[in-house]
Structure formats: structure tokens, C-alpha cells
Amino acid sequence: QVQLVESGGGLVQAGGSLRLSCAYSGRTFSTYAMGWFRQAPGKDREFVAAVLWSSSTTSNSNYADSVKGRFTISKDNAKNGVNLQMDSLKPEDTAVYYCAAGPTLSMTAPTMPGRYRYWGQGTQVTVSS
């Protein structure tokens, strides 16, 4: 079984920064992806960023166009998880952010929610204008 525990959400003013963390525990896979999705009220869950964990030294990350240049996903080897550094936050970034993980055969980090098997409980991020 796999557990994902998120932390780091909160309230911030527009232009500010927040850092989300996701700790992974349980079964591991030779290649798997970890990422972040978000869901605002009345909207579908949408992709934010993801990164591949692989036995090779090469890894890659993907970002939604709406967050490129503002958000950075990074691996946290100590927690076997990922962090999401969010800078220059905008009110439209307000949502519940979910950490996701799952095995993959893809060479790139998947962007579709259905490609992820495991999900965290979500953490609220609110950006005030």
C-alpha cells in the first residue's frame, strides 16, 4: 500500500509564495511518477506539475502552461517525495492541491489524473487579491 501525506498549504497574498510537500511511504516501483493536481470549486481536477522517479539518472518534469515559470517541482530524497515551490501566486491559483503518485512505463511524467493510482488527502491553497 502507498500513503501520500501533503503539507504546506495556506493563505497568501497575490504575488507571494508557498511551498507544498508530499511524503511518500509504502510500496515502491522501478519507475513511477509523482505530481500535483488542483481542483477549484465547480471545476475539474487539473494537472499542475509532475516528475518521474526512475532507476536511471535521467528524470524529467512536466508543467501546466498556466504555472510554467512560476512553479517548480523537485524531488525530496529524504522523504521519498516531492515539493512544489509556488512563486508569484495569483488568485486563480486558489484550489485544493492534491499529491498523486503511480507506476508508469512512460518516458515522460504523465499529465492525466487517470494515470495516477495513489492520491493524497489534499491541501488548501488560497491566494487573496
C-alpha positions as CSV (number, residue, x, y, z in Angstrom):
1,Q,0.0,0.0,0.0
2,V,1.1,3.6,-0.6
3,Q,0.5,6.6,1.5
4,L,0.9,10.2,0.4
5,V,0.9,13.0,3.0
6,E,0.7,16.6,1.9
7,S,1.7,19.7,3.9
8,G,2.3,23.4,3.3
9,G,-0.9,24.8,2.1
10,G,-2.3,28.1,3.5
11,L,-3.4,31.6,2.8
12,V,-1.1,34.1,0.9
13,Q,-1.5,37.4,-0.9
14,A,-1.2,37.6,-4.6
15,G,2.5,37.8,-5.6
16,G,3.5,35.7,-2.6
17,S,5.0,32.2,-2.3
18,L,4.1,28.9,-0.8
19,R,5.9,25.5,-0.7
20,L,3.9,22.3,-0.7
21,S,5.5,19.0,0.3
22,C,4.4,15.4,-0.3
23,A,5.9,12.5,1.6
24,Y,5.6,9.0,0.0
25,S,5.6,5.8,2.0
26,G,4.9,2.2,1.2
27,R,5.5,0.1,-1.9
28,T,8.0,1.4,-4.4
29,F,8.3,0.8,-8.2
30,S,11.2,0.9,-10.5
31,T,9.7,3.8,-12.4
32,Y,7.0,5.9,-11.1
33,A,5.7,9.4,-11.4
34,M,4.7,11.9,-8.7
35,G,2.9,15.1,-9.3
36,W,0.5,17.7,-8.2
37,F,-3.1,18.4,-9.4
38,R,-5.5,21.0,-8.2
39,Q,-9.2,21.5,-8.1
40,A,-11.1,24.7,-7.6
41,P,-14.8,24.8,-6.6
42,G,-17.0,23.8,-9.6
43,K,-14.1,22.9,-11.8
44,D,-12.5,19.7,-12.9
45,R,-9.2,18.5,-11.3
46,E,-6.4,19.8,-13.4
47,F,-2.7,19.0,-13.8
48,V,-0.1,21.3,-12.3
49,A,3.3,19.6,-12.4
50,A,4.8,16.1,-12.2
51,V,8.2,14.4,-12.2
52,L,9.4,10.9,-13.0
53,W,11.3,8.8,-10.4
54,S,13.5,6.3,-12.3
55,S,16.3,3.9,-11.7
56,S,18.2,5.8,-14.3
57,T,19.9,9.1,-13.6
58,T,17.7,10.9,-16.1
59,S,14.5,12.4,-14.9
60,N,12.1,14.8,-16.4
61,S,9.3,17.1,-15.3
62,N,6.2,18.5,-16.8
63,Y,4.3,21.7,-16.0
64,A,0.9,23.1,-17.0
65,D,1.3,26.2,-19.2
66,S,-0.5,28.2,-16.5
67,V,2.2,27.6,-14.0
68,K,5.4,27.5,-16.1
69,G,8.0,29.9,-14.9
70,R,6.2,30.3,-11.5
71,F,6.1,26.8,-10.0
72,T,8.9,24.4,-9.6
73,I,8.6,20.7,-8.7
74,S,11.5,19.0,-7.1
75,K,12.3,15.6,-5.7
76,D,12.8,15.3,-1.9
77,N,15.0,12.2,-1.5
78,A,14.8,12.4,2.3
79,K,11.0,12.0,2.3
80,N,11.0,10.0,-0.9
81,G,8.6,12.6,-2.1
82,V,8.2,15.8,-4.0
83,N,8.0,19.5,-3.2
84,L,6.2,22.2,-5.2
85,Q,7.6,25.7,-4.9
86,M,4.9,28.2,-5.9
87,D,6.0,31.7,-6.6
88,S,4.2,34.8,-8.0
89,L,0.9,33.3,-6.9
90,K,-2.3,34.6,-8.4
91,P,-5.9,34.5,-7.2
92,E,-6.7,32.0,-9.9
93,D,-4.2,29.5,-8.3
94,T,-6.7,29.1,-5.4
95,A,-7.7,25.5,-5.2
96,V,-7.2,22.3,-3.2
97,Y,-3.9,20.8,-4.3
98,Y,-3.5,17.1,-4.4
99,C,-0.4,15.0,-4.5
100,A,-0.5,11.9,-6.8
101,A,1.8,9.0,-7.5
102,G,1.8,5.9,-9.5
103,P,3.9,3.4,-11.5
104,T,4.4,4.3,-15.2
105,L,6.1,2.9,-18.3
106,S,6.0,6.4,-19.8
107,M,9.3,8.2,-20.6
108,T,7.7,11.5,-19.5
109,A,5.7,12.4,-16.4
110,P,2.0,11.8,-17.1
111,T,-0.4,14.8,-17.0
112,M,-3.7,12.9,-16.9
113,P,-5.3,12.2,-13.4
114,G,-6.2,8.7,-14.5
115,R,-2.6,7.8,-14.9
116,Y,-2.0,8.1,-11.2
117,R,-3.0,5.3,-8.8
118,Y,-2.5,6.9,-5.4
119,W,-3.7,10.3,-4.1
120,G,-3.2,12.4,-1.0
121,Q,-6.0,14.0,1.0
122,G,-5.4,17.4,-0.5
123,T,-4.3,20.7,1.0
124,Q,-6.0,24.1,0.5
125,V,-4.2,27.0,-1.1
126,T,-5.9,30.3,-1.1
127,V,-4.5,33.4,-2.8
128,S,-6.1,36.7,-1.9
129,S,-6.1,39.7,-4.3
